[in-house]
């Protein structure tokens, strides 16, 4: 098979040695000045993505509506702080290091989301 070289512009060269395909013809059909737009970013989600999910979510939502958002968030913050302290004390008692403690706190948060406590 013979190899043919076709030059489209000063900087673009196509080489053809595959079964008679004409790359020069293909290259003429491809636009050389294609403009790309800005990449599209997804907008950050505001609000709670856990709304209505999990076993305890309905109880949490009803309690928040009765108590009020501000007071509810204060109570939830205190509960989360107390739970983190319990995890810290547990880690101290078994001799777990800082990294393991952080892993347990992340696991507690993930489980709280899954169960609906953070709805």
N, CA and C atoms as an extended XYZ file, in Angstrom:
357
Properties=species:S:1:pos:R:3:atomname:S:1:resname:S:1:resid:I:1 pbc="F F F"
N         0.831       -1.187        0.000 N   UNK     1
C         0.000        0.000        0.000 CA  UNK     1
C         0.867        1.238        0.000 C   UNK     1
N         0.426        2.209       -0.737 N   UNK     2
C         1.172        3.451       -0.818 CA  UNK     2
C         0.658        4.407        0.250 C   UNK     2
N         1.550        5.200        0.787 N   UNK     3
C         1.178        6.194        1.786 CA  UNK     3
C         1.120        7.543        1.111 C   UNK     3
N        -0.015        8.215        1.266 N   UNK     4
C        -0.152        9.550        0.691 CA  UNK     4
C        -0.240       10.555        1.819 C   UNK     4
N         0.342       11.687        1.616 N   UNK     5
C         0.304       12.757        2.607 CA  UNK     5
C        -0.376       13.952        1.977 C   UNK     5
N        -1.375       14.464        2.677 N   UNK     6
C        -2.111       15.608        2.183 CA  UNK     6
C        -1.986       16.727        3.189 C   UNK     6
N        -1.628       17.895        2.740 N   UNK     7
C        -1.472       19.033        3.629 CA  UNK     7
C        -2.690       19.927        3.508 C   UNK     7
N        -3.345       20.209        4.641 N   UNK     8
C        -4.530       21.054        4.661 CA  UNK     8
C        -4.134       22.498        4.861 C   UNK     8
N        -3.305       22.731        5.823 N   UNK     9
C        -2.807       24.078        6.086 CA  UNK     9
C        -1.333       23.944        6.413 C   UNK     9
N        -0.744       25.015        6.805 N   UNK    10
C         0.682       24.991        7.098 CA  UNK    10
C         0.982       24.121        8.313 C   UNK    10
N         0.004       23.923        9.185 N   UNK    11
C         0.273       23.180       10.411 CA  UNK    11
C        -0.418       21.830       10.478 C   UNK    11
N        -1.348       21.511        9.580 N   UNK    12
C        -2.105       20.265        9.656 CA  UNK    12
C        -1.729       19.358        8.508 C   UNK    12
N        -1.324       18.125        8.812 N   UNK    13
C        -0.967       17.153        7.803 CA  UNK    13
C        -1.638       15.838        8.154 C   UNK    13
N        -2.281       15.204        7.165 N   UNK    14
C        -2.919       13.913        7.370 CA  UNK    14
C        -2.189       12.894        6.533 C   UNK    14
N        -1.996       11.738        7.090 N   UNK    15
C        -1.303       10.665        6.386 CA  UNK    15
C        -2.293        9.526        6.198 C   UNK    15
N        -2.354        8.968        4.966 N   UNK    16
C        -3.313        7.916        4.679 CA  UNK    16
C        -2.611        6.662        4.229 C   UNK    16
N        -2.836        5.575        4.962 N   UNK    17
C        -2.320        4.285        4.519 CA  UNK    17
C        -3.317        3.187        4.833 C   UNK    17
N        -4.537        3.542        5.193 N   UNK    18
C        -5.542        2.570        5.588 CA  UNK    18
C        -6.519        2.388        4.443 C   UNK    18
N        -6.544        1.215        3.862 N   UNK    19
C        -7.516        0.758        2.892 CA  UNK    19
C        -8.155        1.779        1.979 C   UNK    19
N        -7.474        2.755        1.483 N   UNK    20
C        -7.993        3.654        0.477 CA  UNK    20
C        -8.875        4.787        1.000 C   UNK    20
N        -8.966        4.986        2.326 N   UNK    21
C        -9.779        6.088        2.840 CA  UNK    21
C        -9.123        7.412        2.492 C   UNK    21
N        -9.909        8.364        2.121 N   UNK    22
C        -9.378        9.658        1.715 CA  UNK    22
C        -9.489       10.635        2.881 C   UNK    22
N        -8.412       10.806        3.627 N   UNK    23
C        -8.418       11.693        4.784 CA  UNK    23
C        -8.458       13.165        4.383 C   UNK    23
N        -7.981       13.484        3.208 N   UNK    24
C        -8.029       14.871        2.757 CA  UNK    24
C        -9.479       15.312        2.596 C   UNK    24
N       -10.324       14.423        2.050 N   UNK    25
C       -11.739       14.729        1.904 CA  UNK    25
C       -12.401       14.889        3.271 C   UNK    25
N       -12.051       13.998        4.190 N   UNK    26
C       -12.586       14.078        5.542 CA  UNK    26
C       -12.147       15.367        6.219 C   UNK    26
N       -10.897       15.745        6.052 N   UNK    27
C       -10.361       16.941        6.686 CA  UNK    27
C       -11.034       18.199        6.159 C   UNK    27
N       -11.445       18.206        4.895 N   UNK    28
C       -12.129       19.385        4.342 CA  UNK    28
C       -13.514       19.549        4.941 C   UNK    28
N       -14.118       18.453        5.382 N   UNK    29
C       -15.459       18.528        5.959 CA  UNK    29
C       -15.450       18.965        7.420 C   UNK    29
N       -14.310       18.804        8.089 N   UNK    30
C       -14.206       19.167        9.506 CA  UNK    30
C       -13.854       20.640        9.604 C   UNK    30
N       -14.670       21.440       10.293 N   UNK    31
C       -14.359       22.867       10.422 CA  UNK    31
C       -13.102       23.066       11.266 C   UNK    31
N       -12.253       23.978       10.826 N   UNK    32
C       -10.999       24.218       11.524 CA  UNK    32
C       -11.126       25.267       12.620 C   UNK    32
N       -12.141       26.101       12.585 N   UNK    33
C       -12.263       27.176       13.560 CA  UNK    33
C       -13.497       26.951       14.445 C   UNK    33
N       -13.533       25.832       15.108 N   UNK    34
C       -14.642       25.512       15.997 CA  UNK    34
C       -14.434       26.262       17.301 C   UNK    34
N       -15.462       26.956       17.740 N   UNK    35
C       -15.377       27.697       18.996 CA  UNK    35
C       -16.029       26.879       20.102 C   UNK    35
N       -15.364       26.861       21.212 N   UNK    36
C       -15.899       26.147       22.363 CA  UNK    36
C       -16.447       27.183       23.335 C   UNK    36
N       -17.646       26.918       23.854 N   UNK    37
C       -18.225       27.800       24.847 CA  UNK    37
C       -17.614       27.535       26.211 C   UNK    37
N       -17.980       28.362       27.164 N   UNK    38
C       -17.502       28.156       28.523 CA  UNK    38
C       -18.102       26.866       29.079 C   UNK    38
N       -17.358       26.155       29.881 N   UNK    39
C       -17.920       24.940       30.470 CA  UNK    39
C       -19.101       25.287       31.378 C   UNK    39
N       -20.105       24.455       31.313 N   UNK    40
C       -21.313       24.706       32.096 CA  UNK    40
C       -21.120       24.108       33.476 C   UNK    40
N       -21.275       24.935       34.507 N   UNK    41
C       -21.165       24.462       35.886 CA  UNK    41
C       -22.550       24.262       36.449 C   UNK    41
N       -22.683       23.226       37.213 N   UNK    42
C       -23.959       23.053       37.889 CA  UNK    42
C       -24.003       24.027       39.058 C   UNK    42
N       -25.154       24.596       39.287 N   UNK    43
C       -25.302       25.563       40.353 CA  UNK    43
C       -25.299       24.826       41.685 C   UNK    43
N       -24.713       25.427       42.702 N   UNK    44
C       -24.707       24.768       44.004 CA  UNK    44
C       -26.124       24.633       44.542 C   UNK    44
N       -26.383       23.478       45.139 N   UNK    45
C       -27.708       23.217       45.691 CA  UNK    45
C       -27.830       23.934       47.033 C   UNK    45
N       -28.817       24.765       47.148 N   UNK    46
C       -29.094       25.405       48.421 CA  UNK    46
C       -30.258       24.658       49.051 C   UNK    46
N       -30.258       24.597       50.332 N   UNK    47
C       -31.319       23.866       51.001 CA  UNK    47
C       -30.824       22.487       51.385 C   UNK    47
N       -31.718       21.687       51.900 N   UNK    48
C       -31.345       20.391       52.409 CA  UNK    48
C       -31.663       19.310       51.386 C   UNK    48
N       -30.650       18.574       50.967 N   UNK    49
C       -30.851       17.510       49.993 CA  UNK    49
C       -31.443       16.264       50.652 C   UNK    49
N       -31.471       16.221       51.983 N   UNK    50
C       -31.979       15.060       52.700 CA  UNK    50
C       -33.446       15.205       53.080 C   UNK    50
N       -34.079       16.250       52.617 N   UNK    51
C       -35.466       16.507       52.979 CA  UNK    51
C       -36.353       15.329       52.606 C   UNK    51
N       -37.027       14.762       53.599 N   UNK    52
C       -37.997       13.713       53.340 CA  UNK    52
C       -37.415       12.329       53.161 C   UNK    52
N       -36.114       12.142       53.368 N   UNK    53
C       -35.497       10.831       53.215 CA  UNK    53
C       -35.149       10.283       54.589 C   UNK    53
N       -35.245        9.006       54.753 N   UNK    54
C       -34.828        8.363       55.988 CA  UNK    54
C       -35.989        8.062       56.911 C   UNK    54
N       -35.736        7.162       57.810 N   UNK    55
C       -36.749        6.685       58.734 CA  UNK    55
C       -37.260        7.778       59.673 C   UNK    55
N       -36.358        8.630       60.157 N   UNK    56
C       -36.731        9.632       61.144 CA  UNK    56
C       -37.035       11.002       60.541 C   UNK    56
N       -36.943       11.140       59.236 N   UNK    57
C       -37.150       12.434       58.581 CA  UNK    57
C       -38.521       13.036       58.867 C   UNK    57
N       -39.624       12.283       58.811 N   UNK    58
C       -40.927       12.904       59.104 CA  UNK    58
C       -41.008       13.480       60.525 C   UNK    58
N       -40.428       12.770       61.489 N   UNK    59
C       -40.432       13.264       62.875 CA  UNK    59
C       -39.604       14.540       62.977 C   UNK    59
N       -38.460       14.561       62.322 N   UNK    60
C       -37.581       15.730       62.348 CA  UNK    60
C       -38.281       16.924       61.714 C   UNK    60
N       -38.947       16.722       60.590 N   UNK    61
C       -39.624       17.823       59.882 CA  UNK    61
C       -40.771       18.374       60.727 C   UNK    61
N       -41.564       17.487       61.319 N   UNK    62
C       -42.688       17.937       62.160 CA  UNK    62
C       -42.168       18.701       63.374 C   UNK    62
N       -41.129       18.184       64.010 N   UNK    63
C       -40.548       18.866       65.174 CA  UNK    63
C       -40.017       20.238       64.792 C   UNK    63
N       -39.341       20.331       63.642 N   UNK    64
C       -38.815       21.630       63.194 CA  UNK    64
C       -39.949       22.616       62.946 C   UNK    64
N       -41.058       22.144       62.386 N   UNK    65
C       -42.195       23.037       62.128 CA  UNK    65
C       -42.856       23.497       63.422 C   UNK    65
N       -42.888       22.648       64.431 N   UNK    66
C       -43.510       23.018       65.709 CA  UNK    66
C       -42.617       23.968       66.498 C   UNK    66
N       -41.331       23.630       66.616 N   UNK    67
C       -40.406       24.391       67.452 CA  UNK    67
C       -39.943       25.674       66.758 C   UNK    67
N       -39.835       25.644       65.452 N   UNK    68
C       -39.291       26.774       64.697 CA  UNK    68
C       -37.875       26.457       64.255 C   UNK    68
N       -37.501       26.977       63.096 N   UNK    69
C       -36.202       26.636       62.516 CA  UNK    69
C       -35.027       27.066       63.384 C   UNK    69
N       -35.091       28.292       63.913 N   UNK    70
C       -33.963       28.810       64.681 CA  UNK    70
C       -33.733       27.973       65.933 C   UNK    70
N       -34.773       27.746       66.705 N   UNK    71
C       -34.660       26.957       67.941 CA  UNK    71
C       -34.285       25.502       67.622 C   UNK    71
N       -34.864       24.953       66.570 N   UNK    72
C       -34.575       23.579       66.167 CA  UNK    72
C       -33.098       23.417       65.820 C   UNK    72
N       -32.550       24.374       65.064 N   UNK    73
C       -31.139       24.291       64.678 CA  UNK    73
C       -30.224       24.418       65.890 C   UNK    73
N       -30.637       25.225       66.877 N   UNK    74
C       -29.857       25.324       68.111 CA  UNK    74
C       -29.847       23.982       68.844 C   UNK    74
N       -31.020       23.366       68.961 N   UNK    75
C       -31.118       22.069       69.639 CA  UNK    75
C       -30.330       20.988       68.892 C   UNK    75
N       -30.456       20.991       67.579 N   UNK    76
C       -29.736       19.994       66.790 CA  UNK    76
C       -28.231       20.196       66.913 C   UNK    76
N       -27.785       21.450       66.921 N   UNK    77
C       -26.358       21.735       67.087 CA  UNK    77
C       -25.836       21.222       68.422 C   UNK    77
N       -26.634       21.423       69.483 N   UNK    78
C       -26.236       20.913       70.803 CA  UNK    78
C       -26.180       19.390       70.804 C   UNK    78
N       -27.146       18.742       70.166 N   UNK    79
C       -27.177       17.281       70.112 CA  UNK    79
C       -25.970       16.738       69.338 C   UNK    79
N       -25.634       17.391       68.234 N   UNK    80
C       -24.486       16.959       67.432 CA  UNK    80
C       -23.196       17.145       68.238 C   UNK    80
N       -23.091       18.271       68.960 N   UNK    81
C       -21.894       18.528       69.780 CA  UNK    81
C       -21.763       17.476       70.881 C   UNK    81
N       -22.877       17.147       71.541 N   UNK    82
C       -22.842       16.123       72.585 CA  UNK    82
C       -22.443       14.764       72.009 C   UNK    82
N       -22.977       14.444       70.853 N   UNK    83
C       -22.644       13.161       70.220 CA  UNK    83
C       -21.173       13.114       69.845 C   UNK    83
N       -20.637       14.206       69.353 N   UNK    84
C       -19.214       14.266       69.016 CA  UNK    84
C       -18.355       14.099       70.268 C   UNK    84
N       -18.803       14.677       71.400 N   UNK    85
C       -18.068       14.521       72.657 CA  UNK    85
C       -18.078       13.060       73.114 C   UNK    85
N       -19.214       12.401       72.953 N   UNK    86
C       -19.302       10.977       73.320 CA  UNK    86
C       -18.333       10.165       72.462 C   UNK    86
N       -18.297       10.454       71.168 N   UNK    87
C       -17.375        9.740       70.275 CA  UNK    87
C       -15.929       10.010       70.689 C   UNK    87
N       -15.611       11.273       71.043 N   UNK    88
C       -14.258       11.635       71.461 CA  UNK    88
C       -13.870       10.888       72.741 C   UNK    88
N       -14.765       10.856       73.716 N   UNK    89
C       -14.484       10.135       74.962 CA  UNK    89
C       -14.300        8.639       74.710 C   UNK    89
N       -15.112        8.080       73.837 N   UNK    90
C       -14.978        6.677       73.479 CA  UNK    90
C       -13.613        6.418       72.857 C   UNK    90
N       -13.204        7.287       71.944 N   UNK    91
C       -11.901        7.127       71.285 CA  UNK    91
C       -10.756        7.233       72.288 C   UNK    91
N       -10.891        8.132       73.265 N   UNK    92
C        -9.860        8.251       74.303 CA  UNK    92
C        -9.783        6.971       75.129 C   UNK    92
N       -10.945        6.400       75.435 N   UNK    93
C       -10.958        5.212       76.297 CA  UNK    93
C       -10.375        3.979       75.607 C   UNK    93
N       -10.491        3.896       74.294 N   UNK    94
C        -9.932        2.734       73.593 CA  UNK    94
C        -8.576        3.029       72.975 C   UNK    94
N        -8.110        4.273       73.080 N   UNK    95
C        -6.789        4.626       72.567 CA  UNK    95
C        -6.748        4.884       71.070 C   UNK    95
N        -7.869        5.304       70.477 N   UNK    96
C        -7.898        5.603       69.043 CA  UNK    96
C        -7.268        6.969       68.794 C   UNK    96
N        -6.588        7.109       67.665 N   UNK    97
C        -5.943        8.381       67.351 CA  UNK    97
C        -6.926        9.367       66.704 C   UNK    97
N        -6.415       10.561       66.410 N   UNK    98
C        -7.230       11.657       65.856 CA  UNK    98
C        -7.886       11.270       64.538 C   UNK    98
N        -7.149       10.582       63.674 N   UNK    99
C        -7.675       10.205       62.362 CA  UNK    99
C        -8.843        9.225       62.497 C   UNK    99
N        -8.709        8.270       63.399 N   UNK   100
C        -9.796        7.321       63.627 CA  UNK   100
C       -11.021        8.015       64.213 C   UNK   100
N       -10.784        8.981       65.122 N   UNK   101
C       -11.891        9.737       65.712 CA  UNK   101
C       -12.636       10.521       64.633 C   UNK   101
N       -11.889       11.173       63.745 N   UNK   102
C       -12.526       11.918       62.656 CA  UNK   102
C       -13.322       10.992       61.756 C   UNK   102
N       -12.792        9.802       61.503 N   UNK   103
C       -13.507        8.824       60.689 CA  UNK   103
C       -14.813        8.394       61.335 C   UNK   103
N       -14.799        8.224       62.664 N   UNK   104
C       -16.025        7.847       63.372 CA  UNK   104
C       -17.058        8.973       63.348 C   UNK   104
N       -16.590       10.211       63.478 N   UNK   105
C       -17.522       11.347       63.426 CA  UNK   105
C       -18.130       11.470       62.032 C   UNK   105
N       -17.318       11.261       60.984 N   UNK   106
C       -17.859       11.279       59.613 CA  UNK   106
C       -18.881       10.162       59.412 C   UNK   106
N       -18.578        8.991       59.955 N   UNK   107
C       -19.503        7.866       59.857 CA  UNK   107
C       -20.819        8.183       60.570 C   UNK   107
N       -20.725        8.825       61.735 N   UNK   108
C       -21.937        9.215       62.462 CA  UNK   108
C       -22.766       10.202       61.645 C   UNK   108
N       -22.089       11.150       60.986 N   UNK   109
C       -22.811       12.123       60.152 CA  UNK   109
C       -23.491       11.428       58.974 C   UNK   109
N       -22.767       10.518       58.335 N   UNK   110
C       -23.329        9.798       57.197 CA  UNK   110
C       -24.540        8.958       57.619 C   UNK   110
N       -24.415        8.303       58.770 N   UNK   111
C       -25.547        7.512       59.279 CA  UNK   111
C       -26.720        8.400       59.657 C   UNK   111
N       -26.437        9.577       60.239 N   UNK   112
C       -27.504       10.523       60.578 CA  UNK   112
C       -28.241       11.013       59.342 C   UNK   112
N       -27.505       11.259       58.260 N   UNK   113
C       -28.141       11.653       57.003 CA  UNK   113
C       -29.015       10.527       56.457 C   UNK   113
N       -28.473        9.299       56.494 N   UNK   114
C       -29.182        8.159       55.949 CA  UNK   114
C       -30.472        7.857       56.741 C   UNK   114
N       -30.411        8.052       58.057 N   UNK   115
C       -31.578        7.784       58.899 CA  UNK   115
C       -32.592        8.919       58.889 C   UNK   115
N       -32.194       10.088       58.434 N   UNK   116
C       -33.119       11.215       58.348 CA  UNK   116
C       -33.016       12.204       59.493 C   UNK   116
N       -31.994       12.063       60.339 N   UNK   117
C       -31.839       13.021       61.442 CA  UNK   117
C       -31.428       14.399       60.953 C   UNK   117
N       -30.855       14.493       59.778 N   UNK   118
C       -30.409       15.783       59.244 CA  UNK   118
C       -31.369       16.325       58.193 C   UNK   118
N       -32.607       15.861       58.229 N   UNK   119
C       -33.628       16.321       57.253 CA  UNK   119
C       -34.047       17.735       57.572 C   UNK   119
